[in-house]
């Protein structure tokens, strides 16, 4: 293997589950980059259908491990634990990411010059459109979900877009599946394993913890695309519920955020999805709004049970 020109050593962690084609695609993309990482950890939470895919890429420094039961944050933590001692940069990469040619080299160049207080940096996703509308922002501001500023986290916990930037930008949160972290942040932090499944909002929660001691950035010329599978209308119900339950949990466990503002924002999000769904006759949006409402009920019931000695993680601190 050619000697790396970089002083930093990077491990790429890919948490996956029963998606061999996606894993094959992202490994092919990494293989085609001008920069070869020092280690790739494939963390399989499924039935080993991806094990053979990992073996196809013998030219890459792949370590394959399994985690049972599966869970995105559990798998990420296992991947960090498997990083070799010489590694000082850890890239969290979703299996449905596509990286433009040379983007990893651009990212490595950024880290070669990054100050010591830079804790994490995201790849830029230029395919996302950052639309802004004065009329649209009025109800958003009312419910503390205004997205007119880039890369912010409101006191309601709502996070604004971090993609399609024109220049390197400092932000308050980073995405979960296209980010490079300085490995030393994991000396005292790990991903919250309360989050189940795909871990919605886990990236904002972790970013907020890192941002207390480090700066976070988007690297404009390190471009990539997130090829996320479309959500079927039938799955919107569970997605809507998870969106609210996880949102309330993360805000409730962040002392700098406001649970009351979060609750009001969740009500606004619920009403917006229901109203849009009805006006557009969009079954998916209506189901998502109904799921949001169920999430509000679930969070309220969780707080009530906690008050009677139940799960304190679900209690709403007002």
N, C-alpha and C positions, 0 to 999 in steps of 0.2 A: 504494500500500500504506500502511495506517495506521502512524503512527510508533509503534514499540515503547516501552512504558513502562519497559523494563528496561535497566539499564546493561550487562548482560552480553549477548553475542552468541553464539547457539547454531547449530551445524551438526549436522544429523542424518545419520548414515551408515548406509545400508542395504545390506549385502552380500547378494546374492541370486544364484541360479543356476537357470534354467529353471523358475521358479515364478511365472508371471504372475498367477495368481489371488491368491496370497498377497501379492505386491507391490501389486496393486490394492487389496486390503483394508487393508494398513497405511497406504498413502498416503491412502486415503479417510478413515481414522481420524485421521491427522495433519491433514488438510484440515478436519475437523470440530472441531478444538480451538479454544478461544478464543485461544490463543497460536499465532502463525505463526513458525516458525523462520526465521533469516536465510539459511540455506542447507540444501539437502538433497542429499546425494551418493548416487546410486544406483550401486553398484559391481557390475557384471554379470560373472559368471564363466562364463556359459553361452553359448548360441548366438544371443543377441540376441532371444530370444522375449519378453523383458521390455522391450525398447526402446520398442515402441509403447505399452506401458502407461505408461511414464514420460512420454510425450508427451501422454497424456490429461489430465494435471494441469497444464495451462498456467498456472493461477493460483498454483502453488507455485514457489518458487525452486529448481528442480531442475537439478543438473548430473549428466549421465549419462556414466560412464566404464566401460571394459571392462578386465578383467585376465585374461591367459592365461599359463600354465595357471591354472585356478581353485584356490582354497584360501581358507578363511575368514580366516585371519590375514593372508595376502597381500592379500586384498581390503580388510581393515580398514586395513592400513598404507597402501594406495593411497588410501583414502578420507581418512585423516588428512592425507596429502600434498596432497590436492586442496582442503582447507579454506582459505578465503580468509584473508588476513592479519588482518582485524579480528576473526575468530572467537576467542573465548576459552573456550568450552564445546563439547565434542564428545560427542554422544550416539550410542552404538552401539546400533542397534535391529535385532533380527531381523525378517525379513519375515513371521513368523507371530505377531507381537505385536498385541494389541488394548488400546488405552489408554482408560481411562474418561474421560468428559467432564470437562474442567478439570484433568486430571492433569498436563499439561505446564505449565500456569500455576502449579500448586502446586510443581512442581519448580523453576521459575524463581524463585518467591518464596523457596524454600529457598536457592538460590544467591545471591540478592541479599544475604542476611544471613550467608552462610557465611564462616568465617574463612579466611585465606590458606592454612592448612595442611590444608584440606579438599581432598583429591585426587580423590575420586569419590563419586557417590551413585547408588543404585539405586532404581528404581521398586519399589513393594511389590506382591507377588503374593498377594492374600488368598484365592484359590481353593485354594491348597495347604494341606493340613492338617498341622500339626506334632504328630504322635502321639508320646506318651511312655509307656513301659511299664517298670516296675521289672524285671520278668522278662526282657523283651527286651533291656534294657540290660546285663545281666550278660555274655552272650557278646560284645556289642559292645565293652564295656570291655576284655574279655580280648584282643580283636584290634585295639584302638586305633581303633575306628570308632564310638565312642559319639557320638550326636547329641543328647544331652540339653541341651547348651548352645547358644544361638543364635549363629550367625555366627562360629564358631571354625575354626581350622585346626590340627589335631593335629600332633604331630611326625611321625606316619606320613604326613602330607600329606592325610589325610581331612578334608573340609570339611563342616561342619554347616549346617543350613538357614538361609536368610536371608530367608525369605518369611513373610507373614501376621503382621507385627509390629503391635503396637497403638500404639506411639509411635516417634518417630524414634530410631534405634538406631545406635550405633557398632559396626562389625564388622571382621573381619580379612580378608574377601574379598568380591568383588562378582561378579555374574553377567555373562555376556558379551554378552547381547542386549537388555538393558533398563537400561543404565547411562549416566550422564552423567559425563564426565571433564573435569577442568580441563585445558585444552589444553597448558598448560606442562609437564604430566607427560611429554608426548611429545618435549620438547626433548632428553631423554636416554634415553628408552625407546621401544621399539616392540613390537608383538606378535610372538611367536616363530614364525617361518615354518617351523620344523621340523614343526609340527603340520599334518597333511594333512586334506583333506576338511572335516568339520564342526568339527574342532579340539577334541575332547573334552579337558577339563582346561586348555585354554589360558587360560580366564578366571581360574582360580585362580592359575596361574603368573604372569600379568600383574599381578593384584591384589597378590600377595605382593611383587612388585618395587615397586609404587607405595607399598604400606603401609610401606616402610622410611623414607620421607620425608614421608608424608602420612597424614591420617586418612581413613577410609572410612565411609559411612553408608547406612542405608536410610531413605527418606522415607515415613513411614507413610501419609500421605493422598494421595500420588501413586500411585494404584492402576492396575494393568494385569493382563492375563491372557495367559498363554503358551499358544497353541492349537497345541501340537506334534502333528504327525501321529503316529499310533500306529505302533510298531515291529512289523513282522510277525515271526512266530516264526522264519522263515528268516533274517532279518537279525540276530537275536539272537546268532548265533554270531560274526559279525564284530564286532558291538558289544561283546560280552564280551571279545574279544581286544584290541580297541582300548582299552577301559577300563583294562586292566592295563598294556599297553605304554606308553600315554601317562602313566598315573599314575606308573609307575616312572621314566620319563624326567624328568618335572617335579620329582620329589623328588630324583633324582640330580643335578639341576642347581640345587638350592637348598641352600646350605651350612648353613642353620639347621634343616633337617629331617633325619630319620634314615632311611637306606636300609633298615637292618635292620628297623626298626619298620614301614616301608612294606611290605617283603616279607611280614612276618607279617600285616599288615592285608590284603594281597592274597590270601594263603592263606585268611584268614578269610572274605573276601568270596566267594571261589571256593567254599568249602565251604558257605557259607550259601545261595548260589544253587542249588547242586546239591541240597542237602538239602530246601529249600523246593520245588524242582521235582519231586523224587521223591515227597514227601509229598502235594503237591497235584495230582500227575499233570499238571503244567504243562510242556508241551513247550518253550515259549519260555524258561522259567527254566532248564530243563535245558540247552538249547543255549547260553544265556548263560553258565552255569557251565562248560560245556565250553570255550567261547570264552575265559573267564577262565584256565582251565588252559593253553590254548594260548598265551595271552599271557604267562604265567609262563615257559613253555618258551622262547618267543621272546626274552624279556628275558634269560634265562640264557644262551642261545646267543649273543645279541648281546654280552654281557659276555665270553664265552669268546673270540669272534672278535676283540674289541678287545684282549684280552690277547695276541693273536698279531699285533697291528698293524692291526686292523680299525677300524671306526667308533668313535671315542672318545666320541661323543655317547651311544652305547648302553651304555658301560661302567658297571658298578655300582660306585660308590665306597663301600666298606665302612669 
